Amino acid sequence: MLKTATSERNQSKNISLHRYITGRMCTFDLIEILEKMSKLDAEYNGSNCISVVVNNNRFNIYLDHDVSIRGRSYQFLFTESVRSREFWEIVLNILKTCSACLISTNASGPIYTNDDVLSNLPEYFGRFRDTALKVNNVEQLIQAI
């Protein structure tokens, strides 16, 4: 039987994946992200959700409301309750190849892999930028969230 992220949402903290260039939020190409997730049992519903099943656990990754029109999303939102090393390896790959960062309600600052991410964060991040956490491997990423 599949568990759903919805039932855990009240107990879990949210994590969002973002990209910034010169202080401005940038989009991710949906096709590129889906290709990176091809190792998982992931299905895009054609609207604003990617449904993923890992180890008999289902969770959703939420996208911008108009992603089906543009094919791009400014963020990916999911809960930290995902307990799949394989999923976090894919997230780490996205962080590395897309110069992206994770924003987690549990973390003291943005979580990133590439040094250029810090210089591209918006000014309004202020002190939040000073507490950013660089991760180099999956173990560090899982611990950071």
Residue pairs with C-beta under 8 A, 6 or more apart in sequence:
1 56
2 53
2 56
2 57
2 58
3 56
3 57
3 58
4 58
4 59
5 12
5 58
5 59
5 60
5 78
5 79
5 81
5 82
6 60
8 79
8 81
9 79
11 81
12 79
12 80
12 81
13 79
13 80
13 104
13 105
13 106
14 77
14 78
14 79
14 80
14 104
14 105
15 77
15 78
15 79
15 80
15 102
15 103
15 104
15 105
15 145
16 75
16 76
16 77
16 78
16 102
16 103
17 28
17 75
17 76
17 77
17 91
17 94
17 95
17 100
17 101
17 102
18 25
18 74
18 75
18 100
18 101
18 102
18 103
19 25
19 26
19 27
19 28
19 98
19 99
19 100
19 101
20 26
20 101
20 117
20 120
20 121
20 122
21 99
21 120
22 120
23 120
23 121
23 122
23 123
24 122
25 74
25 75
25 122
26 74
27 70
27 72
27 73
27 74
28 72
28 73
28 74
28 76
28 94
28 98
28 100
29 71
29 72
30 44
30 63
30 67
30 71
30 72
30 73
31 71
32 98
33 73
33 76
33 94
34 42
34 44
34 50
36 90
36 93
36 94
36 97
37 50
37 52
37 90
39 86
39 90
40 52
40 53
40 54
40 86
40 87
40 90
41 52
41 53
41 54
42 50
42 51
42 52
43 50
43 51
43 52
44 50
45 51
46 68
47 67
47 68
48 62
48 63
48 64
48 65
48 66
48 67
48 68
49 60
49 61
49 62
49 63
50 60
50 61
50 63
50 76
51 58
51 59
51 60
52 58
52 59
52 60
52 61
52 87
54 82
54 84
54 86
54 87
55 83
55 84
57 82
57 83
57 84
59 78
59 79
59 81
59 82
60 78
61 76
61 77
61 78
62 76
62 77
62 78
63 73
63 75
63 76
63 77
64 70
64 72
64 73
64 74
64 75
67 73
80 104
80 106
80 145
82 88
85 138
85 142
88 138
88 141
88 142
89 138
91 102
91 141
92 113
92 135
92 137
92 138
92 141
94 100
95 101
95 102
95 111
95 112
95 113
95 114
95 135
95 141
96 113
96 114
99 114
99 116
99 117
99 120
100 112
100 117
101 110
101 111
101 112
101 117
101 121
101 132
102 110
102 111
102 112
102 141
102 144
102 145
103 110
103 111
104 111
104 144
104 145
106 145
107 133
107 144
107 145
108 131
108 133
109 128
109 129
109 130
109 131
109 132
109 133
110 117
110 118
110 121
110 125
110 128
110 129
110 132
110 133
111 132
111 133
111 135
111 141
111 144
111 145
112 118
112 132
112 133
112 134
112 135
113 134
113 135
113 136
115 134
117 132
118 129
118 132
121 129
121 132
133 144
135 141
135 144
